[in-house]
Amino acid sequence: MTRRVQLHCDVAIDPERAAEAEQYFETIYRPEAAKFEGYVDLQLLKLRGALEGQAPAGMTHRFSITYTSEDLRMAWVHSDVHQVVWPKFSTYLTSHKFDFILFEVI
C-alpha cells in the first residue's frame, strides 16, 4: 500500500509583505498545485506562538503540502508551473535556508 506523503518547510516571510504573500499563496500558488495529479492538500500555517518549547528561530510560517505519493509530489516540484510560482513565492521570504521534512502519512 502506498501511503500519502506530507512535506513541511518552515519559512520566514517578511512581516511587511505577509498579507501579500498569503494572498499570493491562496490565489495563485495553491490553485496551481491543486491542478496536479495526486494533490491532497496544501496549507500555509501562520505561527501564533510556541505553547511549550521554542519555535524554530526566525520562522513565521510553516508550509505543508500533501500528495498521494512522493513521485506525484515530485512531478509537481519539477513542473514548469512550479518553476514560476515557487520563485515568486520565495520573493516574500527573508531567508532562503530551508529544512524540507518529508513525512509518510499514517
N, C-alpha and C positions, 0 to 999 in steps of 0.2 A: 504494500500500500504506500503510495506517495503521499507524503504529508505536505501541507502548506508551509511556506516559509515566510518569515517576517523579518525585515531589516530595520534596524534602529540606527539613527545617526543624530547625535547631539550637535546643534548648531548655535552660533551666536549671531543673532540678527541685530543690525544697527537699530538702537531704540528709536531714533528719529525717523526710520524708514519702516518700522514694524507694521504699521497699518497697510502700507503699500505692499510689503512683502506678503502679508496674509491675504490681501485682495488678489494678488497675482497667483498665489497658491490655489485659492478657491476657484478663480475664474479661468485660469489658463493651465497651470501645472496638473492639478488633479484631473480635470476633464480629459486632458491628453493621455494621462496614464490609464484612465478608465477605458479607453478605446482598445487596449491591448488584451489579447487572449490571456486568460489566467488571472486577470486583475480581480482582487477581492476587496481591498480597502487601502486607502492612503489618508493619513492624518498628519496634521501639523499641530503638535501639542505645545501650548504656551505654559511655561513654568510659572507656577504660583508661589512655590516655596518648598523647602525640604522640611518635612514633618519630623524626621529623625535622620541623623547623619547630615551629609552635605551633598548638594547638587554638584555636578561637575563644574569646575572653575570656568567662568565666562559663558556658560550655556544659558540661553534664553528660551530655546525651543527644542523639541525632540521631533524628528521626522520619523514616521513609522509607515512602512509600506508592506502589504501582504499580497502574495501571489500564490497560485495553486502549486507552483513548482519553482525551483531555482532556475531551471532552464528558461521558463517563460518570463521570470523576472529579468533575467539577463537579456532576453530578446528586447524587452523594453529599454534597458540600460544602453544597449548597443544600437538602438533605433535612431534614425535621422532626427526625429522629433525630439527625442531626449537630448540629443546633442545641441538643440536650440534652447529647450526650456530649462535644463539644469544650469547652464552657464548664466542665463538671465536671472534665475533664482539666486544663484551664488553672488550676484552683484549686491544683494541686500545684506550679505554677511560681513562681519568684522574680522573673521578668521576663516582660513581655508584649511585648517588642520582638522581632520575628521577621524573618528573611530566609527567604522561601519561594523555593526554587530549583527550577525545573522543567526536567527533562531529557527528551529523547527517547531511548528505549532502542534501541540499535543491535543 
